[in-house]
Structure formats: structure tokens, C-alpha cells
Amino acid sequence: MTIAQGNVEEIDVRVKTGAWKVQIDTNGPSTLAVSANRVIPGGHFGWHSHPGPSLVIVKSETSTFYRGRSRLHARSAPCRDGLTQ
């Protein structure tokens, strides 16, 4: 379910706080979206892709994410953990 969506012009943001830093640099306009996805235990979204990066927070239980089609690249994320796709 999409909670909010909006368009932004080119993004060029760099933030550094102590040892932590982030950089987001786009080429042209982008669409930003905030979504909430629910999956039943044992469920899945199936193989899919995104037009850009996704920032994910696991709200409850544990989720397993796969990179590529191999289960060798699996990563489990417990509740309150975050990752990027």
C-alpha cells in the first residue's frame, strides 16, 4: 500500500555526522514513494525489481531477502533492522 508519493527535482545531498555519512545524487527528476507492505508468515513477493534503491525497515518478526536468484545470497533481517535493496 502506497502511503505517500511525490516528485522531486534532481537530488544532490551529502550529510556527514562523525563517522556516519550518506550521499544521494540523482540525474534528473525522481519519484519518491513511502509504502507499507505486509507479508504473511512463509509468504513472498516473488522475483521483482525496483527502478531505484529501496530503504527497508522490518517492523515485526524476521524477513529474509535474496539478491539474485540464488539462496546463497540470502540475508535475514530481524524486527527493527533495516537494509537496502
DSSP file (Angstrom, degrees, kcal/mol; ACC not computed):
  #  RESIDUE AA STRUCTURE BP1 BP2  ACC     N-H-->O    O-->H-N    N-H-->O    O-->H-N    TCO  KAPPA ALPHA  PHI   PSI    X-CA   Y-CA   Z-CA
    1    1 A M              0   0    0      0, 0.0    35,-2.6     0, 0.0     2,-0.5   0.000 360.0 360.0 360.0 127.0    0.0    0.0    0.0
    2    2 A T  E     -A   35   0A   0     33,-0.2    33,-0.3     1,-0.2     3,-0.1  -0.701 360.0-177.5 -81.5 123.8    1.4    3.4   -1.0
    3    3 A I  E     -     0   0A   0     31,-3.1     2,-0.3    -2,-0.5    32,-0.2   0.864  68.5  -7.4 -86.9 -42.9    1.2    5.8    1.9
    4    4 A A  E     -A   34   0A   0     30,-1.5    30,-2.9     2,-0.0    -1,-0.4  -0.991  59.5-175.4-154.1 151.1    2.6    8.9    0.1
    5    5 A Q  E     +A   33   0A   0     -2,-0.3     2,-0.3    28,-0.2    28,-0.2  -0.991  11.0 161.9-149.4 141.9    4.2    9.7   -3.2
    6    6 A G  E     -A   32   0A   0     26,-2.4    26,-3.1    -2,-0.3     2,-0.4  -0.992  31.8-118.7-157.6 158.9    5.8   12.8   -4.7
    7    7 A N  E     -A   31   0A   0     -2,-0.3     2,-0.3    24,-0.2    24,-0.2  -0.804  27.8-173.8-101.9 141.9    8.1   14.1   -7.4
    8    8 A V  E     -A   30   0A   0     22,-2.8    22,-2.4    -2,-0.4     3,-0.1  -0.949  23.4-117.5-131.5 153.2   11.3   15.9   -6.7
    9    9 A E        -     0   0    0     -2,-0.3    21,-0.2    20,-0.2    -1,-0.1  -0.085  69.4 -40.7 -72.8-175.8   13.8   17.7   -8.9
   10   10 A E        -     0   0    0     19,-0.1     2,-0.5     1,-0.1    -1,-0.2  -0.183  64.5-139.8 -50.4 136.5   17.4   16.5   -9.1
   11   11 A I        +     0   0    0     17,-0.4    15,-2.8    -3,-0.1     2,-0.2  -0.885  29.8 165.4-106.9 131.6   18.7   15.4   -5.7
   12   12 A D  E     +B   25   0B   0     -2,-0.5     2,-0.4    13,-0.2    13,-0.2  -0.702  20.0 154.6-143.4  86.8   22.3   16.3   -4.6
   13   13 A V  E     +B   24   0B   0     11,-2.9    11,-2.5    -2,-0.2     2,-0.4  -0.955  16.9 176.8-123.6 132.4   22.6   15.7   -0.9
   14   14 A R  E     +B   23   0B   0     -2,-0.4     2,-0.4     9,-0.2     9,-0.2  -0.992   6.5 176.2-133.8 126.6   25.6   14.9    1.2
   15   15 A V  E     -B   22   0B   0      7,-2.5     7,-2.5    -2,-0.4     2,-0.4  -0.997   5.0-177.8-132.7 135.1   25.5   14.6    5.0
   16   16 A K  E     +B   21   0B   0     -2,-0.4     2,-0.4     5,-0.2     5,-0.2  -0.990   6.1 174.0-135.0 125.9   28.3   13.7    7.4
   17   17 A T  E >   -B   20   0B   0      3,-2.7     3,-1.8    -2,-0.4     2,-0.2  -0.921  68.1 -53.3-130.4 104.9   27.9   13.3   11.2
   18   18 A G  T 3  S-     0   0    0     -2,-0.4     0, 0.0     1,-0.3     0, 0.0  -0.482 122.1 -18.6  63.2-130.1   31.0   12.0   12.8
   19   19 A A  T 3  S+     0   0    0     -2,-0.2     2,-0.3    -3,-0.1    -1,-0.3   0.628 121.6  92.6 -82.0 -14.4   32.0    8.7   11.1
   20   20 A W  E <   +B   17   0B   0     -3,-1.8    -3,-2.7     2,-0.0     2,-0.3  -0.609  51.8 165.2 -83.7 138.4   28.5    8.3    9.6
   21   21 A K  E     -B   16   0B   0     -2,-0.3     2,-0.3    -5,-0.2    -5,-0.2  -0.995  17.2-170.4-150.0 155.1   27.8    9.7    6.1
   22   22 A V  E     -B   15   0B   0     -7,-2.5    -7,-2.5    -2,-0.3     2,-0.4  -0.991   1.7-169.9-142.7 147.4   25.2    9.5    3.3
   23   23 A Q  E     -B   14   0B   0     -2,-0.3     2,-0.5    -9,-0.2    -9,-0.2  -0.987   4.0-178.3-140.0 129.1   25.1   10.7   -0.2
   24   24 A I  E     +B   13   0B   0    -11,-2.5   -11,-2.9    -2,-0.4     2,-0.4  -0.989  10.8 168.6-126.6 121.1   22.2   10.8   -2.6
   25   25 A D  E     -B   12   0B   0     -2,-0.5     2,-0.2   -13,-0.2   -13,-0.2  -0.943   7.6-177.3-137.9 110.6   22.9   12.1   -6.1
   26   26 A T        -     0   0    0    -15,-2.8     2,-0.7    -2,-0.4     4,-0.1  -0.674  26.0-133.4-106.5 162.9   20.3   11.7   -8.9
   27   27 A N  S    S-     0   0    0     -2,-0.2   -15,-0.0     2,-0.1    -2,-0.0  -0.873  77.6 -21.3-114.5  94.7   20.5   12.7  -12.5
   28   28 A G  S    S-     0   0    0     -2,-0.7   -17,-0.4   -17,-0.0    -2,-0.0  -0.382 106.7 -23.7  97.1-179.6   17.2   14.4  -13.3
   29   29 A P        -     0   0    0      0, 0.0     2,-0.3     0, 0.0   -20,-0.2  -0.197  59.7-164.0 -66.0 156.5   13.8   14.3  -11.5
   30   30 A S  E     -A    8   0A   0    -22,-2.4   -22,-2.8   -21,-0.2     2,-0.5  -0.943  18.5-130.3-137.6 157.8   12.7   11.4   -9.3
   31   31 A T  E     -A    7   0A   0     -2,-0.3     2,-0.4   -24,-0.2   -24,-0.2  -0.964  22.9-159.6-108.6 125.3    9.6   10.0   -7.8
   32   32 A L  E     -A    6   0A   0    -26,-3.1   -26,-2.4    -2,-0.5     2,-0.4  -0.851  11.1-175.6-103.9 140.5    9.8    9.2   -4.1
   33   33 A A  E     -A    5   0A   0     -2,-0.4     2,-0.5   -28,-0.2   -28,-0.2  -0.997  19.3-155.2-138.5 143.0    7.3    6.8   -2.5
   34   34 A V  E     +A    4   0A   0    -30,-2.9   -31,-3.1    -2,-0.4   -30,-1.5  -0.981  27.5 176.6-113.9 123.1    6.6    5.6    1.0
   35   35 A S  E     -A    2   0A   0     -2,-0.5     2,-0.5   -33,-0.3   -33,-0.2  -0.898  26.6-148.9-128.4 154.7    4.9    2.2    1.1
   36   36 A A        -     0   0    0    -35,-2.6     2,-0.4    -2,-0.3    -2,-0.0  -0.992  20.3-172.1-121.2 121.8    3.8   -0.3    3.7
   37   37 A N        -     0   0    0     -2,-0.5     2,-0.4     2,-0.0    -2,-0.0  -0.939   5.7-162.5-116.8 136.6    4.0   -4.0    2.7
   38   38 A R        -     0   0    0     -2,-0.4     2,-0.4     2,-0.0    -2,-0.0  -0.960   6.1-174.9-118.9 135.9    2.6   -6.9    4.7
   39   39 A V        -     0   0    0     -2,-0.4     3,-0.1     4,-0.1     6,-0.1  -0.996  23.3-127.4-130.0 131.8    3.6  -10.5    4.1
   40   40 A I    >   -     0   0    0     -2,-0.4     3,-3.0     1,-0.1    -2,-0.0  -0.412  50.3 -77.2 -71.3 153.9    2.0  -13.5    5.9
   41   41 A P  T 3  S+     0   0    0      0, 0.0    -1,-0.1     0, 0.0     3,-0.1  -0.287 124.3  14.6 -53.0 130.4    4.5  -15.9    7.6
   42   42 A G  T 3  S+     0   0    0      1,-0.3    -2,-0.1    -3,-0.1     2,-0.0   0.359 104.4 124.1  83.4  -5.2    6.1  -18.0    4.8
   43   43 A G    <   -     0   0    0     -3,-3.0     2,-0.3     2,-0.0    -1,-0.3  -0.232  39.1-169.6 -82.1 174.0    4.8  -15.6    2.1
   44   44 A H        -     0   0    0     -3,-0.1    -4,-0.1     1,-0.1     3,-0.1  -0.977  33.1-130.3-157.3 165.1    6.8  -13.8   -0.5
   45   45 A F        -     0   0    0     -2,-0.3    -1,-0.1     1,-0.2    -2,-0.0   0.531  52.9-131.4 -93.4 -10.9    6.7  -11.1   -3.2
   46   46 A G        -     0   0    0      2,-0.1     2,-0.2    -3,-0.0    -1,-0.2  -0.080  50.4 -32.9  77.3 171.9    8.2  -13.3   -5.8
   47   47 A W  S    S+     0   0    0     -3,-0.1     2,-0.3    22,-0.0    22,-0.0  -0.457  82.0 144.3 -65.9 128.2   11.1  -12.2   -8.1
   48   48 A H        -     0   0    0     -2,-0.2     2,-0.3     2,-0.0    -2,-0.1  -0.946  33.4-142.0-155.1 172.4   10.8   -8.5   -8.8
   49   49 A S        -     0   0    0     -2,-0.3    36,-0.0     0, 0.0     0, 0.0  -0.875  10.3-134.7-136.9 170.7   13.0   -5.4   -9.3
   50   50 A H        -     0   0    0     -2,-0.3     4,-0.1    35,-0.2    -2,-0.0  -0.941  17.7-131.6-126.3 147.5   12.9   -1.7   -8.4
   51   51 A P  S    S-     0   0    0      0, 0.0    -1,-0.1     0, 0.0     0, 0.0   0.634  92.7  -2.0 -73.2 -11.1   13.6    1.3  -10.6
   52   52 A G  S    S-     0   0    0      1,-0.0    33,-0.0    33,-0.0    -2,-0.0  -0.881 103.5 -47.4-158.7-173.7   15.8    2.7   -7.9
   53   53 A P        -     0   0    0      0, 0.0     2,-0.4     0, 0.0    31,-0.0  -0.308  45.6-150.2 -69.2 151.2   17.1    1.9   -4.4
   54   54 A S        -     0   0    0     -4,-0.1    31,-2.4     2,-0.0     2,-0.6  -0.979   3.3-150.7-120.3 135.2   14.7    0.8   -1.6
   55   55 A L  E     -C   84   0C   0     -2,-0.4     2,-0.4    29,-0.2    29,-0.2  -0.937  23.7-165.5-103.8 121.5   15.2    1.5    2.1
   56   56 A V  E     -C   83   0C   0     27,-3.2    27,-2.0    -2,-0.6     2,-0.4  -0.890  17.0-172.6-117.8 136.8   13.5   -1.2    4.1
   57   57 A I  E     -C   82   0C   0     -2,-0.4     2,-0.7    25,-0.2    25,-0.2  -0.998  21.7-138.6-124.0 126.4   12.7   -1.5    7.8
   58   58 A V        -     0   0    0     23,-2.4    22,-3.4    -2,-0.4    23,-0.3  -0.758  17.3-171.2 -85.0 118.5   11.4   -4.8    9.2
   59   59 A K        +     0   0    0     -2,-0.7     2,-0.3    20,-0.2    -1,-0.2   0.827  62.9   1.2 -84.2 -33.6    8.5   -3.8   11.5
   60   60 A S  S    S+     0   0    0     19,-0.1    -1,-0.2    18,-0.0    20,-0.0  -0.979 110.6   1.1-151.4 162.3    7.9   -7.3   13.1
   61   61 A E  S    S-     0   0    0     -2,-0.3    18,-1.0    -3,-0.1     2,-0.3  -0.246  95.4 -60.4  59.8-146.3    9.1  -10.8   13.0
   62   62 A T  E     -D   78   0D   0     16,-0.2     2,-0.4    17,-0.1    14,-0.0  -0.988  44.1-158.0-135.3 143.2   12.1  -11.6   10.7
   63   63 A S  E     -D   77   0D   0     14,-2.6    14,-3.5    -2,-0.3     2,-0.5  -0.939   7.1-146.6-122.4 146.2   12.3  -11.2    6.9
   64   64 A T  E     -D   76   0D   0     -2,-0.4     2,-0.4    12,-0.2    12,-0.2  -0.954  14.2-165.1-113.9 129.0   14.7  -12.9    4.5
   65   65 A F  E     -D   75   0D   0     10,-3.1    10,-2.5    -2,-0.5     2,-0.4  -0.899   2.9-156.1-114.8 141.3   16.0  -11.1    1.5
   66   66 A Y  E     -D   74   0D   0     -2,-0.4     2,-0.6     8,-0.2     8,-0.2  -0.947   5.8-152.5-119.0 136.3   17.7  -12.6   -1.6
   67   67 A R  S >  S-     0   0    0      6,-1.0     3,-0.5    -2,-0.4     6,-0.2  -0.938  72.6 -12.8-104.4 125.4   20.0  -10.9   -4.0
   68   68 A G  T 3  S-     0   0    0     -2,-0.6    -2,-0.0     1,-0.2     5,-0.0  -0.290 105.7 -61.0  75.4-169.5   19.9  -12.6   -7.4
   69   69 A R  T 3  S+     0   0    0    -22,-0.0     2,-0.4    -2,-0.0    -1,-0.2   0.437 105.8  96.6 -93.2   0.1   18.2  -15.9   -7.9
   70   70 A S    X   -     0   0    0     -3,-0.5     3,-1.2     1,-0.1    -3,-0.3  -0.731  65.5-146.7 -97.0 137.9   20.5  -17.9   -5.6
   71   71 A R  G >  S+     0   0    0     -2,-0.4     3,-1.1     1,-0.2    -1,-0.1   0.566  93.3  80.7 -73.1  -7.2   19.6  -18.7   -2.0
   72   72 A L  G 3  S+     0   0    0      1,-0.3    -1,-0.2    -5,-0.1    -3,-0.0   0.725  88.0  55.3 -68.9 -21.0   23.4  -18.3   -1.3
   73   73 A H  G <  S+     0   0    0     -3,-1.2    -6,-1.0    -6,-0.2    -1,-0.3  -0.077  81.2 138.1-103.1  33.4   22.9  -14.6   -1.2
   74   74 A A  E <   -D   66   0D   0     -3,-1.1     2,-0.4    -8,-0.2    -8,-0.2  -0.501  31.1-171.1 -80.7 146.9   20.2  -14.6    1.5
   75   75 A R  E     -D   65   0D   0    -10,-2.5   -10,-3.1    -2,-0.2     2,-0.4  -0.981  11.6-148.0-137.1 125.9   20.2  -12.1    4.3
   76   76 A S  E     -D   64   0D   0     -2,-0.4   -12,-0.2   -12,-0.2   -14,-0.0  -0.761  10.2-164.4 -91.9 138.7   17.8  -12.3    7.3
   77   77 A A  E     -D   63   0D   0    -14,-3.5   -14,-2.6    -2,-0.4     3,-0.1  -0.970   8.9-150.0-124.8 115.8   16.7   -9.1    8.9
   78   78 A P  E >   -D   62   0D   0      0, 0.0     3,-2.2     0, 0.0   -20,-0.3  -0.253  44.5 -59.4 -77.2 170.8   15.1   -9.2   12.4
   79   79 A C  T 3  S+     0   0    0    -18,-1.0   -20,-0.2     1,-0.3     3,-0.1  -0.182 125.7  15.1 -49.4 136.7   12.5   -6.8   13.7
   80   80 A R  T 3  S+     0   0    0    -22,-3.4    -1,-0.3     1,-0.3     2,-0.2   0.485  97.8 125.0  72.0   7.0   13.6   -3.2   13.7
   81   81 A D    <   -     0   0    0     -3,-2.2   -23,-2.4   -23,-0.3     2,-0.3  -0.605  45.7-153.3 -89.3 156.9   16.6   -4.0   11.4
   82   82 A G  E     +C   57   0C   0    -25,-0.2     2,-0.3    -2,-0.2   -25,-0.2  -0.910  18.0 164.5-129.3 158.6   17.0   -2.1    8.2
   83   83 A L  E     -C   56   0C   0    -27,-2.0   -27,-3.2    -2,-0.3     2,-0.3  -0.963  29.3-115.0-159.1 171.0   18.6   -2.7    4.8
   84   84 A T  E      C   55   0C   0     -2,-0.3   -29,-0.2   -29,-0.2    -2,-0.0  -0.882 360.0 360.0-115.1 150.0   18.7   -1.5    1.2
   85   85 A Q              0   0    0    -31,-2.4   -35,-0.2    -2,-0.3   -30,-0.1   0.313 360.0 360.0-121.5 360.0   17.5   -3.2   -1.9
